[in-house]
Amino acid sequence: MMKLIALYKQPENKKAFDEHYFGTHGPITASIPGLQKMTVTKMSGSPMGGEAPYYLMCEMVYESNDAFKKAMKTDEAKASGKDVMSFAGDLVTLMVGEEVHE
């Protein structure tokens, strides 16, 4: 399985971030063809104490690298990318990885 992981730093206005993320961005992203599972996690703190450096993590799972590549070429994926840059371009870090089982 391939994962696209989005890590969002702490936004200045959490209410506005949540409204856009859950009301607009999340539904756009969830509509990407080939997306098998999307899990959103809000960080509640740091194990060292205090506020976590990241506010939110989204894990998007695809069946394979080929399925991921195909999905990223769709209009829905392009709309998701355009949207994330419009409201969180300075907050988001995107990573792609393959899930492994040892």
C-alpha positions in Angstrom: 0.0 0.0 0.0 1.1 3.5 -0.7 0.4 6.4 1.6 0.3 10.1 1.0 0.7 11.8 4.4 0.0 15.5 5.0 1.3 17.1 8.2 -0.1 20.5 9.1 1.8 22.8 11.4 -0.2 24.7 14.1 -2.4 27.3 12.3 -2.8 30.8 13.7 -6.6 30.6 13.5 -7.6 27.0 14.3 -11.3 27.7 13.9 -10.9 29.0 10.4 -8.5 26.2 9.5 -11.0 23.5 10.8 -13.9 25.1 8.9 -12.0 25.1 5.6 -10.3 21.7 6.2 -13.4 19.8 7.2 -16.0 21.7 5.2 -14.1 22.1 1.9 -10.7 20.4 1.7 -11.5 17.1 3.2 -14.5 16.4 1.0 -12.4 17.4 -2.1 -9.6 15.0 -1.1 -12.0 12.2 -0.2 -13.4 12.3 -3.7 -10.1 11.4 -5.4 -10.6 8.2 -7.4 -8.6 5.2 -6.1 -8.3 6.5 -2.6 -9.0 3.5 -0.4 -8.9 5.1 3.0 -8.4 8.6 4.5 -7.7 9.0 8.2 -7.5 12.4 9.8 -5.8 12.8 13.2 -5.8 16.0 15.3 -2.7 16.2 17.6 -3.5 16.6 21.2 0.0 17.4 22.5 3.6 16.4 22.6 5.0 13.5 24.6 7.5 16.0 25.9 4.7 18.2 27.2 3.2 21.3 25.7 1.7 21.9 22.3 2.7 19.6 19.5 4.5 21.1 16.5 1.8 19.7 14.2 -1.9 20.3 14.4 -3.3 17.7 12.1 -2.2 14.7 10.1 -4.0 13.2 7.2 -3.1 9.7 5.9 -4.4 8.8 2.4 -4.0 5.2 1.4 -3.8 3.8 -2.1 -3.6 0.1 -3.2 -0.3 0.5 -5.0 2.3 2.9 -6.3 0.6 2.6 -9.7 -2.8 3.4 -8.2 -1.3 6.4 -6.4 0.3 7.7 -9.6 -2.9 7.3 -11.5 -4.9 9.0 -8.8 -2.6 12.0 -8.7 -3.4 12.7 -12.4 -7.1 13.1 -11.8 -9.0 16.4 -11.7 -10.0 15.7 -8.1 -6.3 15.3 -7.0 -5.4 18.5 -8.9 -8.3 20.3 -7.2 -7.1 19.0 -3.8 -3.6 20.2 -4.4 -4.7 23.6 -5.5 -7.0 23.9 -2.5 -4.4 22.9 0.1 -1.9 25.4 -1.4 -4.6 28.2 -1.2 -5.3 27.8 2.5 -2.3 25.9 4.0 0.6 26.1 1.6 2.8 27.5 4.4 1.6 24.9 6.9 1.6 21.6 5.1 4.4 19.0 4.6 3.6 16.2 2.2 5.3 12.8 2.1 4.7 9.6 0.2 5.7 6.2 1.6 5.0 2.6 1.2 3.5 0.7 4.1 5.8 -2.2 5.1 5.1 -5.2 7.3 8.1 -7.0 8.8 
